[in-house]
């Protein structure tokens, strides 16, 4: 019967924790890049279609 955790068990759990955080941060950065790329491509499509940037409605 085993009671408690060994140093290796604690290290593995902590390492997994930090790896999960790093993976989440990388996924968030990748999502932001993809979102920015999509917005940029959409803006370029508008420029290419009309030759000018669309203007916001004046209030």
Buried (B, 14 or more C-beta within 10 A) or exposed (E): EEEEEEEEEEEEEEEEEEEEEEEEEEEEEEEEEEEEEEEEEEEEEEEEEEEEEEEEEEE
